[in-house]
Amino acid sequence: MNLPLPISAVITAESGEDDKGYEIYLNRSGINSIEIPRGRIQVEVGGQLRLNFLNRGAPIHITITSSNAGMFTSFFHENLYVVDSVQLTLSISEEAQEGSFDLEILSGYGVTKTILHVSVTSPASARKTEEKPDFPLQPVPHGRPHLLMVMMGVALILYCGWLYNSEYEILNIAAFITLIIGALYTWYRQK
């Protein structure tokens, strides 16, 4: 029996080929359970999104629906009967812009519902994001000490001098004024 399929969705049984795609597990952690990938689901404009449904239990009926994917693909709704594994391929339009859409996956006749968020990226922006260098974990020194650090060092020396010889109150006052001047200078120098 040949079922009419939408042009955007092609369903095939799992083959021996090494197709790249995202694996969605059914019935693995319980009856009618749906486990989606944890990472980001991305597809490029003009590309294809391959979803591999892998059943780890009794045969199951699932429904895949997308109400907000009209800008990216002509896919709207598909019912699948999964015995072992099934692959669903969604073609993304060449004219699509960057954005995202959601795929709702229902199993157990609506008992379990999972939403799969799909990001559509342009090929140029995908390459740019891959080439971005990681930010260093610690700040990069620029060669000379910050004025606030210098003022704090001077204030520490003045304060230690006052602690050592407490008859000179002017050292304590000078340490306090030095800290205030350093903090105010740093505050007003920010861009």
ABEGO torsion letter per residue (X at the ends): XBBBBBAABBBBBBBABBBBBBBBBBGAAEBGBBBBBABBBBBBBGBBBBBBBBBABBBBBBBBBBAAAAAABABABBBBBBAABBBBBBBBBAABBBEBBBBBBBBGGGABBBBBBBBBBBAAAAAAAAABBBBBABBBBAGBBBAAAAAAAAAAAAAAAAAABAABAAAAAAAAAAAAAAAAAAAAABX
